[in-house]
Amino acid sequence: MRKLVAGFACSLDGYIEGLKGEYDWIVIDKEVNFVEQMKRYDTYLYGRKTYEAVVRMGGVDTASRHYVFSKTLADVKKGFTLVRDDVKDLVSRLKQEPGKDIALFGGASLLASLLNLDLVDEISISVIPVLLGAGRPMVEVLNRRVWLDLVSTKTYRNGTLALTYNVKMQSN
């Protein structure tokens, strides 16, 4: 079964954007090889705001599948699939299909929804050495605590700390 991996950059105090939606504080270390990291995935999940940012930056790799989760968008650009309903069924089905892992990029609401549905397998966080003091938290309201098992850490020269956690299965 494929893993659903949530990848985020956050400030040391837990924010993924500043008060005005800015993310200019996310400083990527030269050691990070995104091209190599992206080879792990062939399916990408986005919230509305991340989708809009991706479109502004020029689109996506058409060899991969891209899903946008939004209740407010009426349609999405070519190369993307809009998901409005049946989130659990769709993501569960995607995880069962053959292929590479699935990446969740962006969306505190989407992350919370997928965590609440027990669909996230791994969380990869790059903690940027900055304190924002306020902004959008990495995850919005959860139905319960979500416990994590630390898998790996990496410290970069610029002070960024990359943390990878497995999401513990919930026992109800």
Secondary structure, DSSP 8 states (H G I E B T S, - for coil): ---EEEEEEEETTSEEE-TTS--TT----TT--HHHHHTTEEEEEEEHHHHHHHHHTT---TTSEEEEE-SS-S---TT-EEE-S-HHHHHHHHHHSSSSEEEEES-HHHHHHHHHTT---EEEEEEES---SSSEESS---SS---EEEEEEEE-TTS-EEEEEEE-----
